[in-house]
Amino acid sequence: MPAKSRFTRLDAFTKTVEDARVRTTSGGIVTITSLLVIFWLVWGEWADYRRVVVRPELVVDKGRGEKMEIHMNITFPRMPCELLTLDVMDVSGEIQSGVQHGVKKVRLAPVSEGSHAIETRALDLHPEDAGHLDPEYCGECYGAPPPANGRKAGCCNTCDEVRDAYASISWSFGRGEGVEQCEREHYAEHLDAQRKEGCRIEGGIRVNKVIGNFHVAPGKSFSNGNMHVHDLENYFKDEGDHSFTHIIHSLRFGPQLPDSVIERMATRSAASGAGAWTNHHINPLDGTGQTTNEKAYNFMYFIKVVSTAYLPLGWEKQPSVPSKTDDIFGVGIEAGYKGSIETHQYSVTSHQRSLQGGSDEQGGHKERIHARGGIPGVFFSYDISPMKVINREARSKTFSGFLVGICAVIGGTLTVAAAVDRALYEGAQRVKKLHQG
């Protein structure tokens, strides 16, 4: 049998001769309609293929020995900067008392005057107080051992160095009466001048990526055995109407995501059905605050930090872009950065209590009894989750899936169109026979 005849017997697409074909007006309308439908559905398949969605993944965080940046901007409208101290500590045993690098204090006018900024200085409030002294000058430490971080070994040349010396052996310092260095620097006058002022703490600190806490509390901090305590004498004896009412303008762990990334994630998360994504998903404390009229009152925030990565489409093919790093704010991200982005998001619960103890009837919980004692202030206790969230951009459909969809669109539409055309033709023929009969 010739080869041609073998293939002819296998032909599944039999043809009819031209004379046996019948063309109708309804068939032409169905053909045009089916072509329009095919074009519309093919365009939808193409748009679906080009659509990028964000697919969240949950994996075990295998990073070790990492550092984490904490960025804050917190206003205390009824606490003067002279009384505030920022301390950081973690379970590894590292303690950063009286943090002085990377964070600034902004003096604020009293609330009655609008709380506008008066002055911005680093946390070391008296950096040049001893600069004009005789090089041979060696200030007395008044019975306390000289601080190890003093500008001149064995001496206390500034009021802050005398305060550090007192703190090292857990002595209360007070207003510095009778201390020559403090009288020279007008330490007591500074306290009086700032009595009605507020303070804003802004900047960033770098910590170990382990369980820890940081807090803002009044007075000089020091360690007494295994306890971390503050010198609260000036805070409680001051006649000012002080309290730890505060507003958290921003608090984030890790670098800030650029607005372009947030906008893209919001659009693509919504497209994938995961809901819109905003900065509030990452930093839920932004724009929040707490109020109290008591001096002996503290606020505690318990934070669960989750490492988060954002992987744009094709990020692995992008050339490595050097990150900008500085000693204060750590790693920063520019808006045009195209590589993977590592940051953190967190969840938070809060608690507040009076240090006087007693029933929480004012808070609506008669059955709750608060413990007595503690340190007034605002405390942030953070825990690191062992899991990591990866937000990965991906095509919603592969190219092979796109081709399959095109074939299904064309085949399905033509099949349905043929059935409709056949039904119309048969119906027209029946109606014609009925009229003829």
C-alpha positions in Angstrom: 0.0 0.0 0.0 1.5 3.4 -0.9 2.6 5.6 2.0 0.1 8.3 1.0 -2.8 5.9 1.4 -1.6 4.8 4.8 -1.7 8.4 6.2 -5.0 9.0 4.5 -6.6 6.1 6.5 -5.3 7.8 9.7 -6.8 11.2 8.9 -9.1 12.2 11.8 -10.2 15.5 10.1 -12.3 14.4 7.2 -13.3 17.1 4.7 -16.4 17.8 2.7 -16.5 19.0 -0.9 -17.2 22.6 -1.5 -20.5 21.8 -3.2 -21.8 20.0 0.0 -21.2 23.0 2.2 -24.1 25.3 3.1 -23.4 28.9 4.1 -26.0 30.8 6.1 -26.4 34.3 7.5 -26.7 32.9 11.1 -23.5 31.0 10.5 -21.7 34.2 9.6 -23.0 36.0 12.7 -21.9 33.1 14.9 -18.4 33.1 13.2 -17.9 36.8 13.9 -19.2 36.5 17.4 -16.9 33.5 18.1 -13.9 35.4 16.7 -14.6 38.3 19.0 -15.0 36.0 22.0 -11.7 34.2 21.1 -9.9 37.5 20.9 -11.3 38.7 24.2 -10.5 35.4 26.0 -7.0 35.3 24.5 -6.3 38.8 25.7 -7.4 37.7 29.2 -5.1 34.8 29.1 -2.2 37.1 28.1 -3.0 39.5 30.9 -3.2 36.6 33.3 0.2 35.3 32.1 1.8 38.8 32.6 0.2 39.3 36.0 2.7 39.2 38.9 1.4 38.1 42.4 3.1 38.0 45.8 3.2 34.5 47.3 4.0 34.3 51.0 6.2 31.4 52.2 7.0 30.4 55.8 10.4 28.8 56.4 12.7 28.3 59.3 15.0 31.2 59.9 18.5 29.7 59.8 20.5 33.0 60.3 23.0 33.0 63.1 25.0 35.7 64.8 23.0 38.4 63.1 22.5 42.0 64.2 19.2 43.9 64.0 18.5 47.6 63.7 15.8 49.2 65.8 14.5 52.6 64.6 12.3 54.7 66.8 10.7 58.1 67.0 8.8 58.5 70.3 7.5 61.7 71.9 7.1 62.2 75.6 5.2 65.5 75.9 5.5 65.7 79.7 9.1 64.4 80.3 12.1 66.7 80.0 15.1 65.3 78.1 17.4 65.9 81.1 15.6 63.1 83.0 15.3 60.5 80.2 17.6 57.5 79.8 17.5 54.9 77.0 18.9 51.4 78.0 19.1 48.2 75.9 19.8 44.7 77.2 19.4 41.1 75.9 19.6 37.5 77.1 23.2 37.2 75.8 24.3 39.4 78.7 24.9 42.5 76.6 23.7 45.7 78.3 23.8 49.2 76.6 23.1 51.6 79.4 22.5 55.3 78.6 22.8 54.8 74.8 24.6 57.7 73.4 25.3 56.8 69.7 22.7 56.9 66.9 19.9 58.4 69.0 19.0 62.0 69.5 17.0 63.9 72.0 14.8 66.7 70.8 13.8 69.2 73.4 10.1 70.1 73.0 8.3 73.2 74.3 5.5 72.6 76.9 2.2 71.2 75.7 0.6 74.6 76.4 3.0 76.2 73.9 2.5 73.7 71.1 5.3 71.2 71.8 7.5 72.6 69.0 11.1 71.6 68.8 13.5 73.7 70.8 16.9 72.0 70.4 18.2 68.7 69.0 21.2 67.0 70.7 22.8 63.6 70.9 22.0 61.7 74.1 25.4 62.7 75.6 24.0 66.0 76.7 27.2 67.6 77.9 29.9 66.7 75.3 31.9 69.8 75.6 31.5 70.7 79.2 35.1 70.0 80.2 36.7 71.2 77.0 37.7 74.6 78.4 39.4 73.3 81.6 43.0 73.3 82.4 44.7 70.3 80.8 46.1 69.5 84.3 42.7 69.7 85.9 41.5 66.5 87.7 38.1 66.7 89.2 37.1 64.9 92.4 34.8 62.0 92.4 33.5 62.6 95.9 34.3 59.2 97.3 33.2 57.1 94.3 35.6 55.3 92.0 36.4 57.2 88.8 34.4 55.9 85.8 36.2 53.7 83.3 34.9 55.7 80.4 36.1 59.1 81.7 37.9 61.5 79.5 40.9 61.6 81.9 41.8 58.4 83.8 41.3 58.6 87.5 39.3 61.9 87.3 35.7 63.1 87.2 36.0 66.2 85.1 32.3 66.7 84.3 29.0 66.4 86.1 28.1 63.3 84.0 31.3 61.6 85.0 30.5 62.2 88.7 27.0 60.8 88.0 28.5 57.7 86.3 30.9 57.3 89.3 27.9 57.4 91.7 25.9 55.0 89.6 28.8 52.5 89.5 28.4 51.9 93.2 24.6 52.4 93.3 24.7 55.8 95.1 21.8 58.2 94.6 23.0 61.5 93.0 20.2 64.0 93.3 20.5 67.6 91.9 24.3 67.8 92.3 24.4 70.3 95.2 27.9 70.6 96.5 29.4 69.0 93.5 31.8 71.5 91.9 31.5 70.1 88.4 27.7 70.2 88.4 27.5 73.6 89.9 29.9 74.8 87.2 27.7 73.3 84.5 24.5 74.5 86.1 23.1 71.0 86.3 20.3 71.9 88.8 19.4 75.0 86.7 19.1 72.8 83.6 16.6 70.6 85.5 14.6 73.6 86.6 14.6 75.2 83.1 13.4 72.0 81.4 10.8 71.1 84.1 7.8 71.8 81.9 9.3 70.6 78.7 8.8 67.5 76.6 11.2 65.3 74.8 11.3 63.3 71.6 13.7 60.4 71.1 14.6 59.6 67.6 17.2 57.5 65.8 18.4 53.9 65.6 20.3 51.4 67.6 21.9 48.1 66.6 21.3 45.0 68.8 22.0 41.3 68.8 19.2 39.3 67.1 18.2 37.6 70.3 15.5 38.0 72.9 15.9 41.4 74.6 14.4 44.7 75.6 14.9 48.4 75.5 13.3 51.0 77.7 13.0 54.7 78.3 13.0 55.5 82.0 13.9 58.5 84.2 17.3 58.9 85.9 20.7 57.5 85.6 20.7 53.7 85.2 23.1 51.3 86.9 23.3 47.6 87.9 22.9 46.6 91.5 23.9 42.9 91.6 21.7 41.2 89.1 19.2 44.0 89.1 19.0 46.9 86.6 17.8 50.0 88.5 17.5 53.8 87.9 18.2 56.7 90.2 14.6 58.1 90.5 15.3 60.8 93.1 15.1 63.7 90.7 12.0 62.3 89.0 9.9 61.9 92.0 11.1 65.0 93.9 10.7 67.3 91.0 7.7 69.6 91.3 6.9 69.3 87.6 3.8 67.5 86.4 5.8 64.6 84.8 4.3 61.4 83.4 5.1 58.9 80.7 2.3 59.8 78.4 3.9 59.1 75.0 3.2 59.0 71.2 5.0 56.4 69.1 5.4 58.1 65.7 7.3 55.1 64.3 8.9 52.0 65.6 10.4 49.5 63.3 12.9 46.6 63.3 15.2 46.6 60.4 15.4 49.0 57.4 12.3 50.9 56.1 10.8 49.5 52.9 10.7 52.1 50.1 7.3 53.5 49.2 7.7 52.0 45.7 8.0 48.5 47.2 5.1 49.0 49.6 2.9 50.2 46.7 4.0 47.3 44.5 3.4 44.8 47.3 -0.1 46.2 48.0 -1.1 45.9 44.4 0.2 42.5 43.9 -0.9 41.1 47.2 -4.4 42.3 46.4 -4.1 40.6 43.0 -3.2 37.3 44.6 -6.1 37.5 47.0 -3.9 38.1 50.1 -5.4 41.6 50.8 -3.7 45.0 50.5 -0.2 45.4 52.1 0.7 48.6 53.9 3.5 49.8 56.2 1.0 49.1 59.1 1.3 45.4 58.4 5.0 45.7 59.2 5.0 48.3 62.0 1.6 48.2 63.9 2.7 50.6 66.6 3.2 53.5 64.2 1.0 56.4 65.1 -0.2 55.0 68.4 0.1 56.4 71.9 -0.8 56.0 75.6 -1.8 58.5 78.3 -1.5 58.7 82.0 -1.5 61.3 84.7 0.5 59.3 87.3 4.2 59.6 87.9 4.5 56.1 89.2 3.2 54.3 86.1 4.8 52.2 83.4 3.8 50.9 80.0 5.0 47.6 78.6 4.9 46.4 75.0 5.5 42.7 74.3 6.7 42.4 70.7 7.1 39.3 68.5 9.6 40.0 65.7 9.4 38.0 62.5 12.2 38.1 59.9 10.7 39.1 56.5 12.2 39.0 53.1 10.8 40.5 49.9 12.0 38.9 46.7 11.1 40.9 43.5 10.5 39.0 40.3 13.8 38.0 38.8 15.8 39.2 41.8 18.2 36.3 41.5 19.3 37.6 38.0 20.0 41.1 39.2 23.6 42.1 39.8 24.5 42.6 43.4 24.0 46.2 44.6 26.2 47.3 47.5 24.1 48.3 50.5 24.7 51.7 52.2 25.7 51.2 55.8 26.6 53.6 58.5 27.4 53.3 62.1 24.1 54.8 63.3 21.3 53.4 61.2 22.8 50.2 59.8 21.7 49.1 56.4 19.6 51.4 54.4 17.6 50.8 51.2 17.2 53.1 48.3 14.0 53.4 46.3 15.7 52.1 43.2 17.1 49.0 44.8 16.1 46.0 42.8 17.6 43.1 44.8 16.1 41.1 47.7 15.1 43.1 50.7 15.6 41.9 54.3 13.6 43.5 57.1 11.3 42.5 60.0 7.7 42.8 60.8 6.2 42.3 64.2 3.0 41.8 66.3 2.5 43.4 69.6 0.5 43.3 72.8 0.6 46.0 75.5 0.1 46.2 79.2 0.1 49.2 81.6 -0.1 49.4 85.4 0.3 51.8 88.3 3.4 51.1 90.4 1.3 51.7 93.5 -0.3 48.3 92.9 -3.9 47.4 93.8 -7.1 46.8 91.9 -7.4 47.6 88.2 -11.0 48.9 88.8 -10.4 52.0 86.7 -9.4 49.9 83.8 -12.6 47.9 84.0 -11.1 44.8 85.6 -12.0 44.6 89.3 -10.8 41.1 89.5 -7.3 42.1 88.4 -4.7 43.0 91.1 -1.5 44.8 90.1 1.8 44.1 91.8 3.4 47.0 93.7 6.8 48.4 92.7 8.9 48.7 89.6 10.4 51.4 87.5 8.2 54.1 85.7 8.8 54.3 82.0 8.0 52.7 78.7 9.4 49.2 78.2 9.7 47.3 74.9 10.3 43.6 75.3 11.0 41.8 72.0 11.2 38.1 71.1 12.6 36.7 67.9 10.4 34.2 66.0 12.2 31.1 64.7 10.2 31.4 61.5 10.8 33.6 58.5 8.3 35.0 56.1 9.3 35.3 52.4 7.1 37.4 50.2 8.1 36.2 46.7 6.9 37.7 43.5 6.0 35.2 40.8 4.0 34.9 37.6 0.5 33.7 38.2 0.8 31.3 35.2 3.7 29.6 33.4 4.3 30.0 29.7 3.2 26.4 29.1 0.1 27.1 31.1 -0.5 30.1 28.9 -0.3 28.0 25.7 -2.6 25.4 27.2 -5.1 28.2 28.0 -4.9 29.6 24.4 -5.6 26.1 23.0 -8.5 25.6 25.4 -10.0 29.0 24.5 -9.8 28.5 20.8 -11.0 24.8 20.8 -13.7 25.4 23.3 -15.1 28.5 21.7 -15.2 26.9 18.2 -16.8 23.8 19.6 -19.6 25.8 21.3 -19.9 28.0 18.2 -20.4 25.0 16.0 -23.0 23.6 18.3 -24.9 26.9 18.3 -24.6 27.2 14.6 -25.9 23.7 14.1 -28.8 24.3 16.5 -29.7 27.5 14.6 -29.5 25.8 11.2 -31.6 22.8 12.3 -34.2 25.1 13.9 -34.5 27.2 10.8 -34.9 24.0 8.7 -37.7 22.7 10.9 -39.5 26.1 10.9 -39.2 26.1 7.1 -40.7 22.6 6.8 -43.6 23.5 9.0 -44.4 26.5 6.9 -44.2 24.4 3.7 -46.4 21.7 5.2 
